[in-house]
Amino acid sequence: MTGVQTCALPISRQQPRNRNLRVVVELQFLETLNPLTKVIEYKTTNNTERLNIEIPAGIEDGYTYSVVGRGDDANPGIPRGNLDIQIRVGRYERFRREAENVVEDLTIDAFQAILGCKIPIILPSNKIIELHIPAGTQHLSQFGITDEGFPRPNGTRGKYIAKINIKIPTVLTTEQLDLVKKIQEIRPINT
């Protein structure tokens, strides 16, 4: 028989408290670019409560944090639980997030890509600019505008990035097709 000794450790009992509550805060994509204050209202067993919460810029979908002592109050003889706040960031039809950058897919046609063009853009900050697409732009080229993205830990901001998709026309007139054939006959040097 081996001599294994056991030592009884004191059992630490957690003090009873009321249950935690969960609140979901819905945010729009563009709201998350800057810090904001939201007023949330929620029900406990005995009350309806309001709480101002500070939401930092750049908060991501699914982030959850707790506010100690703001949970349920069913039993007044024990401490309240916590209030768990979960952030839900809605999708935006134009933009998506990639790290600290705000990305938008822009579609131009093949002729715009060959000749170059200017496209009016409404940036995430709501500024309107003309994005210059240079002649010879290739499919999936990217163009960035600084300081239009999410905040970084070092105090700078990410970029707005336009990702270019080139659409090839599928329906052309006979005249247009003849012109394309003529261009093809005098094929550019770099093809």
Helices and strands as residue ranges (DSSP letters): E 21-27, G 29-33, E 36-43, E 48-55, E 64-67, E 83-89, E 95-98, E 101-109, H 110-115, E 117-122, E 128-133, E 142-145, E 160-167, H 174-185
